[in-house]
Amino acid sequence: VALKGLLDEVKPDIVVHSAAYRDPDFCEENPGEARRLNVAPVEHLCELLPESVTLLFISSDYVFDGTDAPYSEDDERQPVNEYGRLKVQAENLVIQRDSGLVLRIPLLIGAGPPGEASGFVHKTLTQIRNSTPSSLDHAGIRFPTWTEDVARAVAHLLDIGGRGVFHYSCLEGGTKYEWGVELARIAGLSMEHISPDLDGSESRAARPKNTQLAVEKIRQTGFDRFTPFREVVESMLQ
């Protein structure tokens, strides 16, 4: 009721839906609650919004199983965890709309206030600064992508009236251990106490090995902003 009242009052031309439970482990253990936020709002928006209103849904590289990267927008989706399955369900609802737009993105960096423990960069730096011996995943390939670049990509797709599915990602991939090495180098820290975990970090939800997203489609629309990891981290640390 509240959502309908808001939409009736605002009468938006564009709605960007980015809210979600982003922790795959939480989604795996709480599928009902995860669906309440990751799918149900999309259902309501699709029911309430006129077809002429653009609905842009932020999705994930985790809709793929990670066995045949890089993935184009039309490749078959085969998620290996509940988080990915919920993203597929939500995508299906948006794609059916005449003005539906889906943007798939990978691991994000740069979000939240400085020092936020939940962010990949700050969480990894905290681990490196702790002298206790530990390990970082050296099995799965990740593509940490700057939130500011994603925001620009969203604005670009809306400006050109994009429809359907698009991928956006940084261009360079690496394991969490490799990114840790790069972070330590940038911050002037030692990685001697951090070892590579060749089997992959243990987690409740399965993680795909390599879900690299092909970005040729969005590049063909004229968008070509892909900030290197080092520049993003230096900006964050400043």
C-alpha positions in Angstrom: 0.0 0.0 0.0 2.8 2.4 0.9 4.7 1.7 -2.3 1.6 2.2 -4.4 0.9 5.5 -2.7 4.4 6.7 -3.3 4.4 5.7 -6.9 1.0 7.3 -7.4 2.3 10.5 -5.9 5.7 10.7 -7.6 4.7 9.2 -11.0 8.3 8.3 -11.9 9.6 8.0 -15.4 12.4 5.7 -14.2 12.8 3.4 -11.2 16.2 2.0 -10.3 15.9 -1.1 -8.0 19.2 -1.9 -6.3 18.2 -3.1 -2.8 19.0 -6.7 -1.9 20.5 -9.1 0.6 23.9 -9.3 -0.9 25.5 -12.0 1.3 25.2 -15.4 -0.4 25.6 -17.2 2.9 22.7 -15.4 4.4 20.5 -16.1 1.4 21.5 -19.8 1.5 20.4 -20.1 5.2 17.4 -17.8 5.0 15.8 -18.3 1.5 12.4 -17.1 2.6 13.6 -13.8 4.1 16.1 -13.4 1.2 13.2 -13.7 -1.3 11.2 -11.1 0.6 13.8 -8.5 -0.3 15.5 -9.9 -3.4 12.4 -10.9 -5.4 9.1 -9.7 -3.9 9.7 -5.9 -4.3 10.4 -6.6 -8.0 7.1 -8.4 -8.3 5.3 -5.4 -6.7 7.1 -2.9 -8.9 6.2 -4.8 -12.1 2.6 -5.0 -11.0 2.3 -1.3 -10.1 4.4 0.4 -12.7 3.0 1.3 -16.1 4.8 -0.5 -19.0 6.1 2.9 -20.1 8.1 3.4 -16.9 11.7 2.2 -17.2 12.6 -0.3 -14.4 16.3 -0.8 -14.1 17.2 -3.8 -11.9 20.7 -4.3 -10.5 21.6 -8.0 -10.9 24.8 -10.1 -10.4 27.4 -12.2 -12.1 26.3 -14.9 -9.7 23.5 -15.9 -12.1 26.3 -17.9 -13.9 28.0 -21.1 -12.7 31.5 -19.9 -13.3 32.6 -22.7 -15.6 32.7 -21.0 -19.0 33.8 -17.4 -18.6 33.6 -14.8 -20.0 29.8 -14.6 -20.1 27.8 -12.6 -22.6 24.4 -11.2 -21.9 22.7 -14.0 -23.8 24.6 -16.9 -22.1 22.6 -19.5 -20.2 22.1 -18.7 -16.5 23.0 -21.6 -14.2 23.4 -20.2 -10.6 25.1 -22.4 -8.0 23.6 -20.8 -4.9 20.3 -19.3 -3.7 21.5 -15.7 -4.1 22.0 -16.4 -7.8 18.7 -18.2 -8.2 16.8 -15.3 -6.6 18.6 -12.9 -9.0 17.4 -15.0 -11.9 13.8 -14.9 -10.7 13.9 -11.2 -10.4 15.6 -10.8 -13.8 12.9 -12.8 -15.5 10.2 -10.4 -14.2 12.1 -7.3 -15.4 13.0 -8.7 -18.8 9.4 -9.3 -19.6 8.6 -5.6 -19.4 8.7 -3.5 -22.5 10.9 -1.0 -20.7 12.8 -3.4 -18.5 16.5 -3.0 -18.1 18.9 -5.4 -16.2 22.5 -4.5 -15.3 24.6 -7.4 -14.1 27.7 -6.4 -12.1 30.3 -8.3 -10.1 31.9 -7.7 -6.7 31.7 -4.0 -5.8 34.3 -1.8 -4.1 34.2 1.7 -2.8 30.7 1.6 -1.2 29.9 2.8 2.2 31.6 5.2 4.6 35.4 5.1 4.9 36.6 2.2 7.0 33.4 0.3 6.7 34.2 -3.3 7.8 31.9 -4.9 5.4 33.6 -3.6 2.3 36.0 -5.9 0.4 38.9 -3.5 0.4 38.6 -2.5 4.1 37.9 -6.0 5.3 41.0 -7.3 3.4 43.2 -4.5 4.7 42.0 -5.2 8.3 43.0 -8.9 7.8 46.4 -7.9 6.4 47.1 -5.5 9.3 46.3 -8.2 11.8 49.6 -10.1 12.4 47.8 -13.3 13.1 48.5 -15.9 10.4 45.5 -16.4 8.1 44.7 -17.1 4.4 42.9 -15.6 1.5 41.0 -17.4 -1.3 43.3 -18.2 -4.2 40.9 -20.3 -6.2 38.0 -18.1 -7.3 38.6 -15.2 -9.8 36.9 -11.9 -8.8 36.5 -8.6 -10.6 36.3 -5.8 -8.0 34.4 -3.0 -9.7 34.1 0.6 -8.4 30.7 1.8 -7.3 31.3 5.2 -9.0 31.9 3.5 -12.3 28.7 1.5 -11.9 26.7 4.6 -11.1 28.1 6.2 -14.3 27.1 3.1 -16.3 23.6 3.2 -14.9 23.3 6.9 -15.9 24.6 6.1 -19.3 22.2 3.3 -20.0 19.3 5.4 -18.8 20.4 8.3 -21.0 20.5 6.2 -24.1 17.2 4.5 -23.3 18.8 1.0 -22.9 16.5 -2.0 -22.8 17.2 -5.7 -22.0 20.3 -7.0 -20.3 23.8 -5.4 -20.1 27.0 -6.4 -18.3 29.4 -4.0 -16.6 32.6 -5.0 -14.8 36.2 -3.9 -14.3 38.6 -5.4 -16.9 41.1 -7.1 -14.6 40.4 -10.2 -12.6 42.3 -12.0 -9.8 41.8 -14.1 -6.7 41.2 -12.5 -3.4 44.8 -13.5 -2.5 46.1 -11.7 -5.5 44.0 -8.6 -4.8 45.3 -8.8 -1.2 48.9 -8.7 -2.5 48.1 -5.6 -4.6 46.4 -4.0 -1.6 49.4 -4.7 0.6 51.7 -3.2 -2.0 49.6 0.0 -2.3 49.3 0.4 1.5 52.9 -0.5 2.2 52.0 -3.6 4.3 53.5 -7.0 4.6 51.7 -10.2 3.4 54.2 -12.6 4.9 51.6 -13.9 7.4 48.9 -14.3 4.8 48.9 -17.6 2.8 47.0 -18.5 -0.4 44.1 -20.9 0.1 44.2 -23.0 -3.1 41.0 -24.9 -2.2 38.9 -21.8 -1.8 37.5 -20.3 1.4 34.9 -22.3 3.2 31.4 -20.9 3.0 27.8 -22.0 3.4 26.9 -21.1 -0.1 28.8 -22.4 -3.1 30.7 -19.8 -5.0 31.3 -19.9 -8.8 35.0 -20.0 -9.8 35.1 -17.4 -12.5 32.1 -15.3 -13.6 33.8 -12.8 -15.7 31.3 -10.6 -17.5 31.9 -9.7 -21.1 31.5 -5.9 -21.6 31.5 -5.5 -25.4 27.8 -4.7 -25.5 27.9 -1.7 -23.2 31.2 -0.5 -24.9 29.4 -0.6 -28.2 27.0 2.0 -26.8 29.9 4.4 -26.2 30.6 3.7 -22.6 34.3 3.2 -21.9 35.0 4.0 -18.2 36.9 1.2 -16.5 38.9 2.5 -13.5 41.9 0.3 -12.6 41.9 -1.3 -9.1 45.0 0.6 -8.0 43.4 4.0 -8.8 40.2 3.0 -6.9 42.1 1.9 -3.8 44.3 5.0 -3.8 41.1 7.1 -4.0 39.5 5.2 -1.1 42.6 5.4 1.1 42.8 9.1 0.6 
